[in-house]
């Protein structure tokens, strides 16, 4: 790989990290897809430009929809299984503790 590519890749990756953090990871998929494309082009010996980081931003709606598609089942599992399970466990713990205390106070 050409040493000039390292400078371009450094700036491109810095831009991708800063922008994905600044947008709350909304542009994460688009920017990192562009960054991976830059890496592939560099390995193939093609010319790299920092502006190529934004070449996949036009595909943002597709990446965002895919992110929602993946995160929605996780949110459903969290809301319907994990949170009620924790609440049920805490409730059972307090009921068990109350029964144990009342048993020792009676006896």
Beta strands, then each sheet from edge to edge (+ up, - down):
end
